[in-house]
């Protein structure tokens, strides 16, 4: 599967479907999801209770679905949530015996190809029903990589004419069209044009652009992004070149974090790639406008022209020499073939995904985190955290670290990203709560990494933290003001911790204690208990939550006055209620903790007016 596509959820309704599901999982890197009533608990299988709710949730989260079930059942389940066909994930139904794989939805967004891959793996057939694929072996509304359809609104009528027996007049050269089953004729009633030029297609014409243009961009630091974009667009328009024919935007590597360059690439819908000064200097004999001034500043005689020529290679040519605005330059070069992801020139700006995986189970991991991990080429983290990702680690470069040496771990991830890689720095819980996100920005702030690593794109995605998980399991103890305090004095002086506990006690905050004890540190929690007893009643509820979301999970509620340090270990988060926190028991005998916000006393509320 493509590296930026989320692996599928393989849905089964009974253990009888497990062999087929396991084969699909091994081929796609997906995760098996099984109906709890008829699928036994086993490692690597996510169990669910309600098949309709679960499949609809996956669909709405844009997760590809491979359902080992009857197609009619899948259709009835997903029908209520169907809306925009251009925004739906692939949905494939596979028969229980693995003989047939049917792409139900998202045929041209990966379902047809995924069904074909699954059928090959299982030794079955892919029942592709998309008309163009079946009749002509080509999907005109979904051209192959390197080509873009400029007028998709015409695709339906053109395909209808072809299916009715009309022939095609082909203007331009594209092997995927000329080698297909399309009825090509010099006198065809419909036209397909392939060109890099700007032109207006006719009513019975499809216009495809081959993405073989490289746009080189140079600019001053902090250049206005719209200025650079306007320059590029005006240059393409003045020279009769189509924006859709641009395959890459390129520049010098010191511009890897320049917002203007990335803005141009984003608006054109193409990648941004970068070259070092030596690579651009090698293009000097081919430059139309070499500059000694530019060389003295950045080490090469031309940025926009040099980058464009470096991108298209020795067989490419400079089509548009350097154009200038007040603070930016651009140039355009043409490559012999369209640009594709696996042969894209230059180096991407490194990306660092700092992700929180919650307790580690798939059900408590956000779709965004899963997408980031899937998109990453490298995973960095504590070995246990990486193991918890299950199939998502397949085909990734793992960089395992033991506990401790957090700065080495984070610096390693940043330096990998500085080399142009996509790196996921994996943290448990939430990456920004007592985890690695803070250290990433600290290293950037103090200049603790190389120049390349300082220019990376950092994205932080939240996860379920221990205090959130504990609160959810116990009820709603965080319903009013709360704070978190780490009792570890490894990085924070004990005097500072004591001051914060006193302040939280005086402020009557609900308090979540992280790192309450360790093998050598047993006194801090007892001191905090005794300090808090000065400010809140002895029967204030305390939640002791251990191994949340994992095997061996326990959640207990004890009065503050009876909190025993020996009942707490390093895997426990301790949540101490405020003087307003309460305990309520439901009919099943379970105790729940909540902290009211005072709704019952709010003027005009139904509870406040109740007599």
N, C-alpha and C positions, 0 to 999 in steps of 0.2 A: 504494500500500500504506500501511497505518497507519504512523505515524512510529516506533512502538516495536516493530515487527515486523521481524525480521532478513530482509534480501533473500534470495531463494532461491538455492540452488546449482542451476545448470542443467546436468544431466549428459548428455553425449553420448558415443557409442561410436565415431563415425567422422566424418570431415570432411563427409560427405553431409548430416549433421544440422545443420551449422553455420548455414545461413541461418535455419532455424526457431529455433535457440538464440539467435542474435543479435537476432531480433525480440522474443523473450521477454525477453532481457536489457534491451533498450531500453525495454520497457514496464514492467518491474518493478524495474530497478536491480540485478538479480542478477549473479552471476559465473558464467561458463561454466567447467565442469570437464570435461576431455576425457581419454579413454583414450589413454595415451601411444603405444601400438602403432599406432593408426589415426587419431590426430588430430595434425596438424602443430603444432610449437611456434610460437606467435604471441603478441603482446602482449595481455594481458587474459584469457588462458586458463590455468587451473590444470591441469596434467597429473598424472595418477595412474597407477599401475601395476596395481593390483588393484581391479577395479570393485566386487566384493563388499565388501571391507574398507573401501573409500572410502565407499561409500553407507551402510554400517552405521555408520561413524564419524560421518558427517553427521547421520544420524537420531538417534543417541545424544546428539549435541551439540544437538539440537532445532533444527537448521537446516532450514527449508522446502526441499523437493526438488521440482524439475521435471525429470523424466527423459524424454528423447526416446528411447524404446525400447518394446518390447512390454510390455504390462501383466503378462503371465505372468512375464517375466524379473524385473521389479521386485518382484513378489510373492514369488518364490522367494528373492530376495536379502535382503529385509527381514523375511521371516517369522521367522527365528531371534531377532530382537531386539524383536519385538512383545511388549508387556506390558500397560501401563495405557493404555487408549484416551483417558483424560482428560489424558494427559501426552505425547501424541505430536504431532510437528509435521505440518503439511500436506504431503502427498505427492501430486503430480499426474503422471500419465503423458500424454505428448503423442505422437501418431503422427508418423512421419518426415515426412509431407507436411503436417503442421499442421492436418489436417482435424478431428481429434478431440482434446479434452482431457478426461481422466478423473480426477476426484478419488478416489484410492484410499483415503487415510487422512486423518483430521482434517477431515472434511467440515464440521462445525459449529465448527471452530476456524480457519477461514479457507480451507480447501481448495476448498470449493464456490465461494466468491466469487473466489478466485484463478483457478480453472479457467474461470470465466465471463469474467474479464478477459482471460485468455490467448486464449480462443476468439474473443473480439471482435477482439483485435489481429490474429490470424491469419486471420480470416474463416472460422472453423470453428464447431464446436458443442461445448458442454460437456455431457458425458454424466453428468449428476448422477443418482445412483441412490438418494439418501436418500429414504425413503418419504414423509415429511411434505412435503418440498420438492416432490416430483413431483406428489403428489395434491392438496395444498391450497395450495401456494405459500408455506408457512410452516414454520419449525422451532420447535416448541413448547419443545424443550429448549435452544434457543439464541435467546432473545428479542433484539430489537434494542437498540442502545445506549439507555440511559435506563430500562430495565426489568430486573428481576431475578426469576427463578423461585425462590420460597421453598421449594418442595417438589419438587426434581428427581426424587426417588425415585418419584413418581407418574407421571412423564412417559411411561414405557414403556407402562403399562397404559392410560392415557388415550388415547395415540396408537393403540394396538391396537384399542380400542373404536371410535375414529373410523374407522379403516381397515375395520372390520367393518360399518360402516354407521350407527353411532350418531350423533346430532346433539348440538349444544353449546348449553347455556344460558349466555349471557354476562352476567355481573354487572360493571358498571363500564364505563368508556369508554377504548378504545385503538384508534386507527385501524388499526394494523398487524394487529389481530385482526378488526375488523368489516369491513375492506376485503379480507380474504383469501378464500380459497376454502373456509373452514371452513363446515360445514353448521349455521348458527346457527338455533336455534328456542327459543321460550319454554318448551317442554316437553322440552328436550334431556335425555338420560340422563346426560351428563357436564357438569360445570360448570367454567367458567373465570372466575375472579374477579380483578379489577384494583382494588386499593385501597391507600391509605397506612396503613390501620388494622391493628392487630394482630388476628389471628384464626386459628383452627385450621381448616385445610381438611379436607373430607371425603375418603373413600376414592376417590371418583370425581371429584375436583376438583383443578384446578391453580390455584395462588395466585400471582399476579404483583403485585409492588410497583412503582409508578412512582416513580422516584427524583427527586421534586420537592421534598423537604424540605432546607432549609439549617439546619445547626446552628451557631449562633454560640457561640464559646468565649472567655472571658476568664480570665486567671489571673495570680497573682503569679509573679515570676521564680523559676524552680526548683521550681515546684509539682510535687508528686508526680503522676506520669502516671496511676497507677491511681485516684487521687482524682478527677481530671478525668473519666476514663472512667466511673467509677461514677456520678458526678453526671449525665452525659449519658444513660447507660443507664437510670437510675432515673427521670429526667425523661420519657424516651420511654415507659417502661412505665406510669408514673402517668397519662399523658395518652392512653394507648391508641394510640400511634403506633408503627409498625413500624421497626425498625432498618434493614431492607432498603429502606425508602422514602427514606432519607437519601441525597442526591446529592452533598453537599459539606459540609465543615467549614470555617468561616471565622473570621477574627480580624483584629486590628490588625497592621499590617506590622511593628511592633517585636517582635511575637511570632513572626516568621517562622522563628526558630531555636529556638523553645520546644519542648522535647521533649514536654511534655504535650499540646500541640495536635496534633502529628504522631502521637502515640500514639493519640489518639482517632480520627483519620482512618484510620490504618492498621488499627485493630481493626474499624472500620466498613467498610473496603474502599473508601474514596472519597478523592478528592483533598483537599488542604488548600489554601485560597486566602486571600489577605490584601489588605486595603485600607489606604490611608493615612488619617491622622486627619481630613483634610478630607472624604473620602468618607463617613466614619462620622458626622461632625458634621452633614452635610447631612440625615441621617435623624432629627435631634433632634425635629422636630414629630411623628414617628410613634412615638417611644419611649414605652413604658409606664412606665419608671422612669428618667428622666433624672437624672444626678448631677453636681452641681458639683464634687464631690471628684474624680470620675473625670476631669472636664474639666481640672482644675488639674494632674493628673498626666500625662495623655497627649494632651490637646488635643481631646477629643471627650466628649460627655455620656453615652456608653454604648458599651461594647465588644461584649458578646454580642448584645444586641438590635440595635445599630446595624449590626454585621457581617451578621447574619442578614437584616435588611431590605435592606441594600445588595445582598446576593446575589440576592434574589428580584425586585428591581426595583419600579417604581411599581405594577405590576399584582399584585404579591404581597401577602401579609398576614402579620402576626405571629400565629402560632398559640399559642405558649407564651411568656409573658413571662419575664423573667430569674429563674432559680433559682440558689441559692447553696449552696456548701459552705464549708469553712473557708478555702480559698485559691483557689477557682475559681467561675466563673459560667457559665451556659449559657442559651440561648434558642433557639426554633425558629420558623422562618418557612416558608411554603409558596409555591412558585412556580407560575405558571399551567401550565407545561410541564415535563417531566422535564429534568434537567441533562444536557448532552452535552459531550464534550471540546472541540469546536470553538466552543462558546458558553459555556464555563465562566466564571463571573464572577471578578473580582478578579485577583490576580497570584500565580502559583506561587512557592514558595521557589526561588530560583535554584539550579541544580545545575552543578557543575563536575566533569567527568570528566577526570582527569589520566591519560592512557593512554600506554602504551609499545607501539609497533607492531613491535618487534624490528627486523630488517633492512628490513622493509617489505613483503616478499612475503606473500601471503595465507596460504600454508601455515604460516608461522611467526608468525601473528597469532592470539591466543587468541579463542575465541568470545565471551568476556565483553567484550573490547575492541571487537570488531566490533559487538556489541549496543549498547555505549555510544555508539560513533560513529554508529550508525544512529539511536539515540534523540535525538541532539543536534540542535539547530536551527542551531548555529553551530560552525564549526571554526576553531581558532586554531593557527598553527604556522608553522614554516619551510616555504617554498613546496614544496621537494622532498619533505618528509615528507607534505604534504597530497596531492601528486600520486601518491605511492606507494599511497594508499588506493584508487585506481581508482574503480569505480562507487559506492563508499560515499560519495563526496563529492557525488553527484547530489542536487540540490534542497536543498543546504545553503548557508548563508551562509558564504563563505570570508573569513578575515581573515589574509592572507598577510604574513609577516615575513621579512626577510633575516636571515642569520646575524648575531649580535651583538644588542645591546639586549634581552637576555633579560628584564630586569626590566620593560621596557615591554610585552613580549609577554605576560608572565604577568599584569601588572596589567590589561591590556586584556581578557584572558579573564575575570578575576575581576569586573571592572566590568560586563561583559556579563551574567554570571551574576547580578550584583546587581540587574539590571533584570528578573529573573524568567525569563531564558532558560536553556535547557539547552546548555551549552557543553562541547565536547571540546577540551582542550589537548593537542595531539598531539606526542609526543616519539618519537625513534628509540630503539631498544634498550629499556631499562627506564626508566620515568619517574622512578624514585627513585634511579638510579645515575648520578651526574654529569649530571642532567637537571633538569626544571622543577618536580618535586614539592616539592623542598626549598625553592625560592623561594616557592611558594604559602604554605607554612606560616610562612616567615620574614616575609612581608608581613602575614599575620594576626597574628603575634606582636608585631611592632613597630608595628602600626596604620597600615600604609602604604596602606590602601585606604579607600573610603568606607564609611559605616555599612551601606548596603545590601549591599555586597560582603563585608562582614565577617560577614554572617548567612547566607551561602550554604551549601549542602550539598556537601561535597567528597568525592569518591570516587576512589581511586587504584587503577588496575589494572596488574598487572605485565606486562612484556614480556620477550622473550628479549634479554638483554644481550650485548654484544660478547664478554665473557669466557666466557659460557655457550656461545655459538655457536662460538667458537674451540675451546673444550674439546671440544665434541661432534664437531667436524670432525677434531680431532687425536687423539681417543681419550678418555682420562679423566685429564688432568693435575691436575684439582682434586679428586682422590680423597681427599686428606688436607688438612690445614690450609692455607689460602691467604689472601691479602689483595689489595686493589687499591690502586694508587697512581697519581694523575695527575701527570705530569711537567710540566704547564703551570704556570708561575709567574705567570700573568696575575692570578689571584685568591689564590694561596697563596705566601707568601715562599719563595724558593729554599732558605733555611736550614731551614725546616720540612720541605720535601720531602726534603732530604738526611738529616735526622734520622730520618724515617720509613723511608727506604731502608736506612739503617744498621741500624735496629731489625729490619726484616723480614729483612735478610741474617743478622744474628746469631740471629734466631729460626728461621731455615731455613724460612721460609714459601715456598710457591709464590707468585709475584707476577705479577699482571696489570697491565701498565703501559698506562694510557690516555693519550692526547695525548702520545705519545712524542717527536714532533718537530713542527716547523712550518717555514714558509719561512724565518723569521728565527731559529729556535731549533733548533740542531743539536747542542749540546754535552751536554745533560742526560742523554740516553740513553747516551752514551759514558761519562759519569761513573758512571752507575748500573751499567753493565756492569763497569767496573773495580772498583767498590766490592763488587759481589756476588762477583767472582772471589776476594776475600779470604776468603770464607766457604763457597764451594761449588766443586766441581771444574770444570775448563775444559770438560769434555764434558757438563755438565748441559744437557739439551735446552731449546731456546728455540723457541717457536712464533711464527711471523710470519703473522698472518691478516689478509687484506685483502678488502674488499668482500664480507663474509660474507653469504650468502643473496641476493646480487645478481649481476648480470652482471659478469664480470671477477673472480670470486672466486678467490683463490689462498691456499693454506695450505702453508707451508714449515717444516721443522724443521732448525735449525742448532745446533751446539755453542755454548755461551755464549762460549767463548774466541774464536770466529770471527764473532761478531755484528758486522755492518758497518752503521753508522748509515745509510749511503747505500742500503741495501736496505729502508729503512723510510720510509713516507710518512704523511701526516696521516690516512689512512683505514685504518691498520694498528693492530691491537692486538697487543701483545707479551706473551706469557706465558712467564715464566722458571721452569723447573722447580726443585725443591729438590734437595738432595744425594741424596735418595732416589728422585727421579723417574727413570724408565727408558724406554727405547725398545725396542719389539719389532716384528719384521717378520712379516707374515702371508705365506701362500703366494703371494699375488699380487704380492709385492715391496713392498707398502705399509708405510711406517713409522708406527707408532702410539706415542703418548706416554701413560704412565700414572704415577700416584703411588700406590703401595700403602699401605694402612692397617695392614698387619701381620697380616692374617687368617691367613697361613701359619704365624705363630708363636703364634697364640692357642691356649691350652690347650683340648684337647678337640675342636679342629676337625679335619676330615678331612685338610686340607692339612698341618696341624701334626703329625698322626700318621703322615703318609706316610713310608715308609722308602726 
